[in-house]
Amino acid sequence: MDIAVFFTGMMMSLSLIVAIGAQNAFVLRQGLRGERVLAVCLTCAVSDAILITVGVTSFHTVSEWLPWLEPVMRYGGAAFLIWYGVKSLLSALRSNEALAADSSLPMTDLFRTLIACLAITWLNPHVYLDTVVLLGTISTQLTDSQGSFAIGAILGSFVFFFALGYGATKLRPVFERPAAWRVLETLIALVMWLIAFKLLAGT
């Protein structure tokens, strides 16, 4: 296993999925309420693992069949990341919101929780862009180390979701303050721009 590529995959995965969105807000909310945390974290992580595997194993093959696809996706992905970085930075400058969880609500049953989690995950186009397209595009530049990259990216996803779900209780006092979200959004913007630069540079 190529350890450097392994950690590259992990960091890329973490950088992409850490962005505040519907899926992460759902996991964080479940963690804050202490409701179906294991099932939700496992569902999100396994879903990511499937999509990352598809992206890493299939995107290279498809790009060989369609040689124009890789540069289009690479530049398109870079453009998206630049836009997303701008959006995150603007959110950091303007937002005064904090994430809150209403612990007074009754606990939903497991089936409904999983259906909601699967819908938020699989019906979100950003999930496919992050896992299949962006990670798949990056992996095409690692012809001999794609397995290490995929394992790192998948492990990064598992670490993130379980840390988010089970660490939510300790994070609650932090993320009840709008300033915490602004700092996180700023960091996300910087990471998105760094990945975009690497895509444009072909490194």
Residue pairs with C-beta under 8 A, 6 or more apart in sequence:
1 147
1 148
1 151
2 144
2 145
2 148
3 148
5 142
5 145
5 148
5 149
5 152
6 148
6 149
6 151
6 152
7 152
8 149
8 152
9 135
9 139
9 148
9 149
9 150
9 151
9 152
9 153
9 156
10 152
10 153
10 155
10 156
10 159
11 152
11 156
12 135
12 138
12 153
12 156
12 195
13 48
13 52
13 135
13 152
13 153
13 154
13 156
13 157
13 160
14 156
14 159
14 160
15 191
15 192
15 194
15 195
16 130
16 131
16 134
16 135
16 195
17 24
17 48
17 130
17 156
17 157
17 160
17 161
18 24
18 160
18 184
18 188
18 191
19 84
19 88
19 188
19 192
20 181
20 184
20 185
20 188
21 124
21 126
22 120
22 124
23 44
23 120
23 121
23 124
23 127
24 164
25 99
26 40
26 116
26 117
26 120
27 40
27 41
27 44
27 161
27 164
27 165
27 168
28 99
28 101
28 164
28 165
28 168
28 171
28 175
29 99
29 101
30 36
30 37
30 40
30 113
30 165
30 168
31 37
31 164
31 165
31 166
31 167
31 168
31 169
32 99
32 101
32 103
32 168
32 169
32 172
33 101
33 102
33 103
33 105
33 107
34 169
35 107
35 108
35 113
36 107
36 108
36 110
36 113
36 114
37 165
37 166
37 168
38 165
39 110
39 113
39 114
39 117
40 113
40 114
40 117
40 165
41 161
41 162
41 164
41 165
41 166
43 114
43 117
43 118
43 121
44 117
44 121
44 157
44 161
45 157
45 158
45 161
45 162
47 118
47 121
47 122
47 127
48 127
48 131
48 154
48 157
48 161
49 154
49 157
49 158
51 127
51 128
51 131
51 132
52 131
52 132
52 135
52 150
52 153
52 154
52 157
53 150
53 154
54 131
54 132
54 136
55 131
55 132
55 133
55 135
55 136
55 139
56 135
56 136
56 139
56 146
56 149
56 150
56 153
57 146
57 150
58 136
59 73
59 132
59 133
59 136
59 137
59 139
59 140
60 136
60 139
60 140
60 143
60 146
62 69
63 69
63 70
63 73
63 140
70 137
70 140
73 133
73 136
73 137
74 137
74 199
74 200
74 202
75 199
75 200
77 129
77 133
77 134
77 137
77 196
77 199
78 196
78 197
78 199
78 200
79 196
80 129
81 134
81 192
81 193
81 195
81 196
81 199
82 192
82 193
82 196
84 189
84 192
85 188
85 189
85 190
85 191
85 192
85 193
85 196
86 189
88 185
88 186
88 188
88 189
88 192
89 185
89 186
89 189
91 182
91 185
92 181
92 182
92 183
92 185
92 186
92 189
93 182
95 178
95 181
95 182
95 185
96 178
97 178
97 181
98 175
98 176
98 177
98 178
98 180
98 181
99 175
99 176
99 181
100 176
101 172
108 116
121 127
134 195
134 199
135 149
135 153
137 199
138 149
138 198
138 199
139 146
139 149
139 150
141 202
141 203
142 148
142 149
174 180
175 181
